[in-house]
Amino acid sequence: MNMRIDRRSFMLTGSLGLGAFAIPGFAQTMTMADARGFTHCVASGEPGADSMLLWTRYVPASGDSVHLRAEISPTADFAKVVSGGQQVTGPWRDWTAKITVDGLKPATTYFYRFVAPDGSFSPVGQTRTLPVGPVASFRAAIFSCSNMPFGYFNAYAHAHNRTDIDLAIHLGDYFYEYAGGHYPEPKDAIADRIPAPEHEIVHIVDYRLRYASYRSDPDLQRLHQSVPMIVQWDDHESANDSWEGGAENHQSAEEGDWNVRRAAAMQVYREWMPVSDEPWKSYEIGTLATLFRTETRLLGRTKQPDIAGVFKAFDTQKALATFRDTVWLDPASSMMGTQQESWLAHAMRASVKAGQKWQVVGFGTVMGNQYLPADAVSWLAPDAGARAKTFVLAGIAAAKAGLPFNYDSWGGYPAARARFLKASQAMGANLIAISGDSHNAWAHDLGQDGKPAGVEFAGHSVTSPGYESAVAADARTVAEGLIKASPELKWCDTSRRGYMALTLTPTKASNDWIMVDTIKEKSVKAMVGHTATVMRGRNVMA
């Protein structure tokens, strides 16, 4: 179960610590308490035109609290330090540090590092501030769903090697909370990529160790080290299919109070990630676009509608119609809660009024409506299990009643979706929704009341498996069937892993789905699998 780290990777991370306690191969001789120095490289986030949040983790030899200093310079030799800051960190925040530096210049590349009391330096990171005024072009790499045991983080490696990325965005499922051997099963796991701890993470120490384990991956470290990242959580940073009051993967009888687990997950996320404590936020990309970071899991989301009981009724189609017209359409159901809904509507309206060309909204889950076609059962392998058959047959029956098949996405919250899209239409937004969670790649024309409302570019996963793990049919057959059954869906890929690259210009937005060659071995080979384009003012793909 050793994670392979070559000498060059080791040197790039800068110190003996390296989060070595989190790497199983080192765990034989080192423990969490043994890690010292700068253990997990550096990262930057929360970019502004004149500010940046800088992150690191440093454990002093004493294991007590420590004063850290950050320096930022326009040159890698730090001949002129133009800004910085200081922070006291210690065991109460797992020795992580987040320092926001000000007084920077817009659209400028900077180098930064941290200085420990003993004079030692962290690895040097590179970051870039957001622009002001007119912007000819801006490109963001967009990631989601990174399950370490399923494969290598080649998507991160490929993006790191590019020189044309201004910003990285992670839409959630940065890690997975499961115990070893659960997801993936042992037969599907890469043995040297099993993260610590081996049990399901529930308590604060578990979440810290899981972050330490993932953040020891050299490809993820290098990406963080080279480009600022805007991050938001989805469900697996806490527990699968989480909502305000619980989660599918939380059983109170065995795992305690959900509110305690949720608080632990949120605290450790804010410790280990280069993110502010604000639950949602907007970012101005010059006069080109406003990017909105949202929260759609733990603070305002109501419980997902439960359709399972409907299929126990004698008259299933009648029960489905009743479910559709009552539970499913409940106007009280919300993804974001009324406070965030109001904030987002006001902030988007201000963006439109200010003349921003694009309003780009990041969501954890897919917004476009998707339906299973009547022949989807033929996609299954002859020896498919009863659970898979039941899911597909239920999805087919739901589609006949005008219902989607995924209720953990926006498909389970039609009233909230309608509120958002109607508001976007009314303000005249040029809406681009970006989303993750599904593990597959989708391009949707979002509509409301028969009129265009925006487009959605939904990202495939870094490593987590998609439809190809559950069906035997050719991926092209699956895609054709889903597109034919789902009017909003214009393109999809259900079999490959990678990331998205979104390019914005004043008149056009285009999105590349980058497909890596493999995740089963280290490789930076990849290709553009598809490109979708939307012209400003159209709100539908060209």
Number of C-alpha atoms within 10 A of each C-alpha: 12 13 20 13 13 9 8 9 15 14 13 16 24 19 19 14 22 27 30 23 24 27 27 21 15 14 14 9 10 17 15 14 10 14 21 20 21 28 26 29 29 28 30 28 28 21 24 21 21 18 20 25 22 30 27 26 29 28 24 18 12 8 15 12 17 18 15 21 17 25 21 27 20 19 14 15 11 16 9 12 15 16 16 19 16 17 14 13 20 18 12 10 16 18 22 25 27 27 22 20 19 17 12 21 19 17 18 14 17 20 20 27 24 29 18 18 11 8 8 12 17 24 20 22 25 23 26 26 25 24 21 17 10 12 16 12 14 21 18 19 27 31 29 32 29 28 28 24 24 23 23 23 27 28 32 25 20 19 27 23 13 9 8 13 19 20 22 25 21 23 27 23 27 25 24 25 24 21 16 18 15 11 16 19 11 14 8 13 20 19 15 16 22 25 29 24 21 13 14 19 24 21 16 17 13 20 27 23 21 23 23 25 26 25 23 24 23 25 21 17 22 22 23 25 25 24 24 28 27 23 24 25 25 29 26 23 24 32 25 19 19 26 24 19 16 22 22 12 17 19 12 11 7 7 15 13 14 20 13 13 21 24 15 19 25 17 16 23 21 16 24 24 24 26 23 18 12 10 15 15 16 17 17 19 25 20 19 24 23 22 21 20 23 23 23 29 26 25 16 20 20 21 21 23 18 13 19 9 11 19 15 10 11 9 10 17 16 13 18 24 17 14 20 17 11 11 16 23 16 17 14 12 21 23 30 21 19 14 9 18 19 13 13 23 17 14 17 28 18 14 22 20 12 10 12 20 24 27 24 24 19 26 27 27 24 24 24 26 22 21 25 26 21 16 12 19 19 14 19 16 14 9 8 13 11 8 8 15 17 12 13 21 16 18 22 22 20 23 20 16 18 13 23 22 22 17 18 23 24 23 24 28 26 21 19 23 18 15 15 17 21 17 19 22 18 10 16 16 26 26 27 23 22 24 27 30 26 24 25 23 28 24 25 27 22 25 21 16 9 7 12 16 26 26 27 29 28 33 33 33 28 30 27 27 23 19 18 16 10 14 19 16 16 12 18 13 11 24 19 15 18 20 20 14 16 18 16 19 21 17 18 22 25 21 20 27 29 35 31 30 24 21 18 24 19 18 14 17 20 18 23 20 28 25 25 23 18 20 21 16 12 14 16 19 13 16 13 15 15 16 15 19 19 22 16 18 15 15 23 22 19 10
